[in-house]
Amino acid sequence: MQVQFAVVFRDDPEGGYVVSVPDLPEVVTEGDTIEEARRNAEEAILCALEARIDLGMPIPRTQPATSRDATKAGFVTQITFSGSGWASA
């Protein structure tokens, strides 16, 4: 099963990037480079999914990546995960 999450990257005024995941509001992270921010986002998403599973919380139905949450100082992309045990609720 594959699960895709829209991921929003925004420029941090102090440098680097702040990353959020609209479908997982508990996920906010950062990185000095886009690559570091993406790696941190992947790790944060996996931690959030594991926590939701452990707590019996649903894994949200994901929305496709669009510009819905992007601003002039940011962009939206998708991160895809493959794994068993993740079920959309």
Secondary structure, DSSP 8 states (H G I E B T S, - for coil): -EEEEEEEEEE-TTSSEEEE-TTSTT-EEEESSHHHHHHHHHHHHHHHHHHHHHTT--B-------STT--TTEEEEEEEEE-SS--B-
